[in-house]
Amino acid sequence: MGALVRDTVTQRTGRVMAHQSGRVWLRPEGGGREWAALPEDVEAL
């Protein structure tokens, strides 16, 4: 939780907020709306 990652599908970076229902929930670094990504589409920065 809290790790800075990149969603390789959208090329957006965000912080990991949760792992739920087979998804990783990310929030933009500067704040904003969370989005979900598949674990295989997320890479650590």
C-alpha distance matrix in Angstrom:
0.0 3.8 5.6 9.0 10.5 13.9 15.1 18.3 20.2 20.1 19.4 17.1 14.2 11.2 7.6 5.2 5.7 6.5 8.5 12.0 15.6 15.0 13.1 9.9 9.7 9.6 11.1 13.6 13.3 16.3 15.3 16.9 16.7 13.7 14.6 14.0 14.4 15.3 13.2 16.3 16.4 13.1 13.6 11.7 13.6
3.8 0.0 3.8 6.5 9.1 12.6 14.4 17.7 19.8 19.1 18.0 15.3 12.0 8.9 5.1 4.9 6.1 8.7 11.3 14.7 18.2 17.6 15.1 11.4 10.5 9.0 9.4 11.1 10.0 13.1 12.6 14.8 15.3 12.9 14.3 14.6 15.0 16.6 14.8 17.6 16.9 13.4 13.3 11.1 11.9
5.6 3.8 0.0 3.8 6.2 10.0 12.3 15.2 17.8 17.5 15.9 13.8 10.4 8.2 5.3 5.5 8.5 10.5 12.1 15.7 18.9 17.5 15.0 11.3 11.3 9.5 10.5 11.5 10.4 14.0 14.3 16.3 16.8 14.2 14.9 14.7 14.2 15.4 13.2 15.3 14.7 10.9 10.1 7.4 8.3
9.0 6.5 3.8 0.0 3.8 7.2 10.2 12.9 15.7 14.9 12.8 10.7 7.0 5.7 4.6 6.7 10.0 12.5 14.1 17.5 20.3 18.7 15.8 12.1 11.8 9.0 9.5 9.4 8.1 11.8 12.8 14.8 15.7 13.5 14.0 14.3 13.6 15.3 13.6 15.2 13.6 10.0 8.8 6.4 5.9
10.5 9.1 6.2 3.8 0.0 3.8 6.7 9.2 12.1 11.8 9.9 8.5 5.6 5.6 6.1 7.2 10.9 12.6 13.4 16.5 18.8 16.7 13.7 10.4 10.8 8.4 9.9 9.9 9.8 13.6 14.3 15.5 15.7 13.2 12.6 12.4 10.9 12.3 10.8 11.8 10.0 6.4 5.5 4.4 5.2
13.9 12.6 10.0 7.2 3.8 0.0 3.8 5.8 8.7 8.4 6.2 5.7 4.3 6.4 8.7 9.8 13.2 14.7 15.1 17.7 19.4 17.1 14.0 11.2 11.7 9.2 10.8 10.1 10.9 14.2 15.1 15.6 15.5 13.3 11.9 11.8 9.8 11.5 10.8 11.0 8.2 5.6 5.3 6.4 6.7
15.1 14.4 12.3 10.2 6.7 3.8 0.0 3.8 5.5 5.7 5.3 5.4 6.2 7.9 10.2 10.5 13.4 14.2 14.1 16.1 17.2 14.9 11.7 9.7 10.3 8.6 10.8 10.7 12.7 15.7 15.8 15.5 14.5 12.1 9.8 9.2 6.8 8.6 9.1 9.2 5.7 4.7 6.7 9.2 10.3
18.3 17.7 15.2 12.9 9.2 5.8 3.8 0.0 3.8 5.7 4.9 7.4 8.9 11.3 13.8 14.0 17.0 17.6 17.0 18.8 19.3 16.6 13.9 12.6 13.8 12.4 14.6 14.1 15.9 18.8 19.3 18.8 17.8 15.7 13.0 12.1 9.1 9.8 10.3 8.9 5.3 6.0 7.1 10.3 11.3
20.2 19.8 17.8 15.7 12.1 8.7 5.5 3.8 0.0 3.8 5.7 8.1 10.7 12.9 15.6 15.6 18.0 18.4 17.6 18.7 18.7 16.2 13.5 13.0 13.9 13.0 15.1 14.8 17.3 19.7 19.7 18.6 17.0 15.1 12.0 11.0 8.3 9.4 11.2 10.0 6.4 8.4 10.5 13.8 14.9
20.1 19.1 17.5 14.9 11.8 8.4 5.7 5.7 3.8 0.0 3.8 5.3 8.8 11.1 14.3 15.1 17.2 18.3 18.3 19.4 19.8 17.9 14.7 13.7 13.5 11.8 13.1 12.1 14.8 16.8 16.9 15.6 14.4 13.1 10.4 10.8 9.2 11.5 13.4 13.0 9.2 10.1 12.0 14.5 14.9
19.4 18.0 15.9 12.8 9.9 6.2 5.3 4.9 5.7 3.8 0.0 3.8 6.7 9.9 13.3 14.7 17.4 18.9 19.2 21.0 21.9 19.8 16.5 14.7 14.7 12.3 13.2 11.6 13.4 15.6 16.5 16.1 15.7 14.5 12.5 13.0 11.2 13.2 14.1 13.5 9.8 9.6 10.3 12.3 12.0
17.1 15.3 13.8 10.7 8.5 5.7 5.4 7.4 8.1 5.3 3.8 0.0 3.8 6.7 10.3 12.2 14.6 16.6 17.5 19.4 20.8 19.2 15.6 13.3 12.4 9.5 9.7 7.8 9.8 11.9 12.7 12.4 12.3 11.3 10.0 11.4 10.5 13.4 14.2 14.6 11.1 9.9 10.8 12.1 11.5
14.2 12.0 10.4 7.0 5.6 4.3 6.2 8.9 10.7 8.8 6.7 3.8 0.0 3.8 7.2 9.7 12.5 14.9 16.2 18.7 20.7 19.1 15.6 12.6 11.7 8.3 8.2 6.3 7.1 10.1 11.3 12.0 12.5 11.2 10.8 12.0 11.3 14.0 13.9 14.8 11.7 9.3 9.5 9.5 8.7
11.2 8.9 8.2 5.7 5.6 6.4 7.9 11.3 12.9 11.1 9.9 6.7 3.8 0.0 3.8 6.6 9.0 11.8 13.7 16.3 18.8 17.7 14.1 10.7 9.1 5.4 5.0 4.3 5.2 8.6 8.9 10.0 10.5 8.7 9.2 10.7 10.8 13.7 13.5 15.2 12.7 9.9 10.5 10.0 9.8
7.6 5.1 5.3 4.6 6.1 8.7 10.2 13.8 15.6 14.3 13.3 10.3 7.2 3.8 0.0 3.8 6.2 9.3 11.7 14.7 17.7 16.8 13.6 9.9 8.3 5.3 5.3 6.4 6.2 9.7 9.5 11.1 11.6 9.3 10.5 11.3 11.8 14.2 13.3 15.7 14.0 10.7 11.2 9.8 10.2
5.2 4.9 5.5 6.7 7.2 9.8 10.5 14.0 15.6 15.1 14.7 12.2 9.7 6.6 3.8 0.0 3.8 5.9 8.0 11.2 14.3 13.5 10.6 6.8 5.9 4.7 6.7 9.2 9.9 13.1 12.1 13.0 12.5 9.4 10.0 9.7 10.1 12.0 10.8 13.7 12.8 9.7 10.9 10.0 11.6
5.7 6.1 8.5 10.0 10.9 13.2 13.4 17.0 18.0 17.2 17.4 14.6 12.5 9.0 6.2 3.8 0.0 3.8 7.3 9.8 13.3 13.5 10.8 7.6 5.4 5.5 6.6 10.1 11.0 13.5 11.5 12.1 11.3 8.3 9.7 9.9 11.5 13.5 12.9 16.3 15.5 12.9 14.5 13.8 15.3
6.5 8.7 10.5 12.5 12.6 14.7 14.2 17.6 18.4 18.3 18.9 16.6 14.9 11.8 9.3 5.9 3.8 0.0 3.8 6.2 9.9 10.3 8.3 6.0 5.1 7.4 9.6 13.2 14.6 17.2 15.0 15.1 13.5 10.0 10.5 9.3 10.8 12.0 11.2 15.0 15.0 12.8 15.0 14.8 17.1
8.5 11.3 12.1 14.1 13.4 15.1 14.1 17.0 17.6 18.3 19.2 17.5 16.2 13.7 11.7 8.0 7.3 3.8 0.0 3.8 7.1 6.9 5.8 4.6 6.1 9.2 12.3 15.8 17.4 20.2 18.2 18.0 16.0 12.3 11.6 9.2 9.7 9.8 8.8 12.6 13.4 11.9 14.3 14.8 17.7
12.0 14.7 15.7 17.5 16.5 17.7 16.1 18.8 18.7 19.4 21.0 19.4 18.7 16.3 14.7 11.2 9.8 6.2 3.8 0.0 3.8 5.5 5.4 6.5 7.5 11.2 14.1 17.7 19.8 22.3 19.9 19.0 16.4 12.8 11.9 9.2 10.4 10.3 10.5 14.1 14.9 14.2 17.2 18.1 21.1
15.6 18.2 18.9 20.3 18.8 19.4 17.2 19.3 18.7 19.8 21.9 20.8 20.7 18.8 17.7 14.3 13.3 9.9 7.1 3.8 0.0 3.8 5.5 8.4 9.9 13.7 16.8 20.2 22.7 25.1 22.6 21.3 18.3 14.9 13.2 10.0 10.8 9.9 10.8 14.0 15.1 15.3 18.6 20.2 23.3
15.0 17.6 17.5 18.7 16.7 17.1 14.9 16.6 16.2 17.9 19.8 19.2 19.1 17.7 16.8 13.5 13.5 10.3 6.9 5.5 3.8 0.0 3.8 7.0 9.8 13.1 16.7 19.7 22.1 24.9 22.9 21.9 19.1 15.5 13.2 9.6 8.9 7.0 7.5 10.3 11.9 12.5 15.7 17.6 20.9
13.1 15.1 15.0 15.8 13.7 14.0 11.7 13.9 13.5 14.7 16.5 15.6 15.6 14.1 13.6 10.6 10.8 8.3 5.8 5.4 5.5 3.8 0.0 3.8 6.3 9.5 13.1 16.0 18.5 21.3 19.4 18.2 15.6 11.9 9.5 5.9 5.5 5.0 6.1 9.5 9.9 10.0 13.5 15.3 18.3
9.9 11.4 11.3 12.1 10.4 11.2 9.7 12.6 13.0 13.7 14.7 13.3 12.6 10.7 9.9 6.8 7.6 6.0 4.6 6.5 8.4 7.0 3.8 0.0 3.8 6.4 10.1 13.0 15.1 18.1 16.5 15.9 13.8 10.0 8.3 5.5 5.3 6.1 5.9 9.5 9.3 8.0 11.1 12.3 15.1
9.7 10.5 11.3 11.8 10.8 11.7 10.3 13.8 13.9 13.5 14.7 12.4 11.7 9.1 8.3 5.9 5.4 5.1 6.1 7.5 9.9 9.8 6.3 3.8 0.0 3.8 7.0 10.3 12.8 15.3 13.2 12.4 10.2 6.4 5.7 4.5 6.5 8.9 9.5 12.8 11.8 10.2 13.1 13.8 15.9
9.6 9.0 9.5 9.0 8.4 9.2 8.6 12.4 13.0 11.8 12.3 9.5 8.3 5.4 5.3 4.7 5.5 7.4 9.2 11.2 13.7 13.1 9.5 6.4 3.8 0.0 3.8 6.7 9.1 11.8 10.2 9.9 8.6 5.3 5.4 6.2 7.5 10.6 10.9 13.7 11.8 9.6 11.9 12.2 13.5
11.1 9.4 10.5 9.5 9.9 10.8 10.8 14.6 15.1 13.1 13.2 9.7 8.2 5.0 5.3 6.7 6.6 9.6 12.3 14.1 16.8 16.7 13.1 10.1 7.0 3.8 0.0 3.8 6.4 8.3 6.4 6.5 6.3 4.4 6.6 9.0 10.9 14.2 14.6 17.2 15.0 12.7 14.4 14.1 14.5
13.6 11.1 11.5 9.4 9.9 10.1 10.7 14.1 14.8 12.1 11.6 7.8 6.3 4.3 6.4 9.2 10.1 13.2 15.8 17.7 20.2 19.7 16.0 13.0 10.3 6.7 3.8 0.0 3.8 5.5 5.1 5.9 7.2 7.0 8.7 11.5 12.7 16.2 16.7 18.6 15.9 13.6 14.6 14.2 13.7
13.3 10.0 10.4 8.1 9.8 10.9 12.7 15.9 17.3 14.8 13.4 9.8 7.1 5.2 6.2 9.9 11.0 14.6 17.4 19.8 22.7 22.1 18.5 15.1 12.8 9.1 6.4 3.8 0.0 3.8 5.5 8.1 10.4 10.3 12.3 14.7 15.6 18.7 18.5 20.4 17.9 15.0 15.2 13.8 12.5
16.3 13.1 14.0 11.8 13.6 14.2 15.7 18.8 19.7 16.8 15.6 11.9 10.1 8.6 9.7 13.1 13.5 17.2 20.2 22.3 25.1 24.9 21.3 18.1 15.3 11.8 8.3 5.5 3.8 0.0 3.8 6.8 10.2 11.3 13.8 16.8 18.3 21.6 21.8 23.8 21.0 18.5 18.8 17.6 16.1
15.3 12.6 14.3 12.8 14.3 15.1 15.8 19.3 19.7 16.9 16.5 12.7 11.3 8.9 9.5 12.1 11.5 15.0 18.2 19.9 22.6 22.9 19.4 16.5 13.2 10.2 6.4 5.1 5.5 3.8 0.0 3.8 7.1 8.5 11.7 14.9 17.0 20.4 21.0 23.3 20.8 18.4 19.4 18.5 17.8
16.9 14.8 16.3 14.8 15.5 15.6 15.5 18.8 18.6 15.6 16.1 12.4 12.0 10.0 11.1 13.0 12.1 15.1 18.0 19.0 21.3 21.9 18.2 15.9 12.4 9.9 6.5 5.9 8.1 6.8 3.8 0.0 3.8 6.5 9.5 13.1 15.7 19.4 20.6 22.9 20.2 18.5 20.1 19.9 19.5
16.7 15.3 16.8 15.7 15.7 15.5 14.5 17.8 17.0 14.4 15.7 12.3 12.5 10.5 11.6 12.5 11.3 13.5 16.0 16.4 18.3 19.1 15.6 13.8 10.2 8.6 6.3 7.2 10.4 10.2 7.1 3.8 0.0 3.8 6.6 10.3 13.3 17.0 18.6 21.1 18.6 17.3 19.6 20.0 20.2
13.7 12.9 14.2 13.5 13.2 13.3 12.1 15.7 15.1 13.1 14.5 11.3 11.2 8.7 9.3 9.4 8.3 10.0 12.3 12.8 14.9 15.5 11.9 10.0 6.4 5.3 4.4 7.0 10.3 11.3 8.5 6.5 3.8 0.0 3.8 7.0 10.0 13.6 15.0 17.8 15.6 14.2 16.8 17.3 18.1
14.6 14.3 14.9 14.0 12.6 11.9 9.8 13.0 12.0 10.4 12.5 10.0 10.8 9.2 10.5 10.0 9.7 10.5 11.6 11.9 13.2 13.2 9.5 8.3 5.7 5.4 6.6 8.7 12.3 13.8 11.7 9.5 6.6 3.8 0.0 3.8 6.8 10.4 12.5 14.9 12.6 12.0 15.0 16.4 17.6
14.0 14.6 14.7 14.3 12.4 11.8 9.2 12.1 11.0 10.8 13.0 11.4 12.0 10.7 11.3 9.7 9.9 9.3 9.2 9.2 10.0 9.6 5.9 5.5 4.5 6.2 9.0 11.5 14.7 16.8 14.9 13.1 10.3 7.0 3.8 0.0 3.8 7.0 9.3 11.9 10.2 10.1 13.6 15.4 17.4
14.4 15.0 14.2 13.6 10.9 9.8 6.8 9.1 8.3 9.2 11.2 10.5 11.3 10.8 11.8 10.1 11.5 10.8 9.7 10.4 10.8 8.9 5.5 5.3 6.5 7.5 10.9 12.7 15.6 18.3 17.0 15.7 13.3 10.0 6.8 3.8 0.0 3.8 6.3 8.3 6.5 7.0 10.7 13.2 15.5
15.3 16.6 15.4 15.3 12.3 11.5 8.6 9.8 9.4 11.5 13.2 13.4 14.0 13.7 14.2 12.0 13.5 12.0 9.8 10.3 9.9 7.0 5.0 6.1 8.9 10.6 14.2 16.2 18.7 21.6 20.4 19.4 17.0 13.6 10.4 7.0 3.8 0.0 3.8 5.5 5.3 6.9 10.6 13.4 16.4
13.2 14.8 13.2 13.6 10.8 10.8 9.1 10.3 11.2 13.4 14.1 14.2 13.9 13.5 13.3 10.8 12.9 11.2 8.8 10.5 10.8 7.5 6.1 5.9 9.5 10.9 14.6 16.7 18.5 21.8 21.0 20.6 18.6 15.0 12.5 9.3 6.3 3.8 0.0 3.8 5.4 5.4 8.4 10.9 14.3
16.3 17.6 15.3 15.2 11.8 11.0 9.2 8.9 10.0 13.0 13.5 14.6 14.8 15.2 15.7 13.7 16.3 15.0 12.6 14.1 14.0 10.3 9.5 9.5 12.8 13.7 17.2 18.6 20.4 23.8 23.3 22.9 21.1 17.8 14.9 11.9 8.3 5.5 3.8 0.0 3.8 5.6 7.9 11.1 14.3
16.4 16.9 14.7 13.6 10.0 8.2 5.7 5.3 6.4 9.2 9.8 11.1 11.7 12.7 14.0 12.8 15.5 15.0 13.4 14.9 15.1 11.9 9.9 9.3 11.8 11.8 15.0 15.9 17.9 21.0 20.8 20.2 18.6 15.6 12.6 10.2 6.5 5.3 5.4 3.8 0.0 3.8 6.7 10.3 12.9
13.1 13.4 10.9 10.0 6.4 5.6 4.7 6.0 8.4 10.1 9.6 9.9 9.3 9.9 10.7 9.7 12.9 12.8 11.9 14.2 15.3 12.5 10.0 8.0 10.2 9.6 12.7 13.6 15.0 18.5 18.4 18.5 17.3 14.2 12.0 10.1 7.0 6.9 5.4 5.6 3.8 0.0 3.8 6.8 9.6
13.6 13.3 10.1 8.8 5.5 5.3 6.7 7.1 10.5 12.0 10.3 10.8 9.5 10.5 11.2 10.9 14.5 15.0 14.3 17.2 18.6 15.7 13.5 11.1 13.1 11.9 14.4 14.6 15.2 18.8 19.4 20.1 19.6 16.8 15.0 13.6 10.7 10.6 8.4 7.9 6.7 3.8 0.0 3.8 6.5
11.7 11.1 7.4 6.4 4.4 6.4 9.2 10.3 13.8 14.5 12.3 12.1 9.5 10.0 9.8 10.0 13.8 14.8 14.8 18.1 20.2 17.6 15.3 12.3 13.8 12.2 14.1 14.2 13.8 17.6 18.5 19.9 20.0 17.3 16.4 15.4 13.2 13.4 10.9 11.1 10.3 6.8 3.8 0.0 3.8
13.6 11.9 8.3 5.9 5.2 6.7 10.3 11.3 14.9 14.9 12.0 11.5 8.7 9.8 10.2 11.6 15.3 17.1 17.7 21.1 23.3 20.9 18.3 15.1 15.9 13.5 14.5 13.7 12.5 16.1 17.8 19.5 20.2 18.1 17.6 17.4 15.5 16.4 14.3 14.3 12.9 9.6 6.5 3.8 0.0
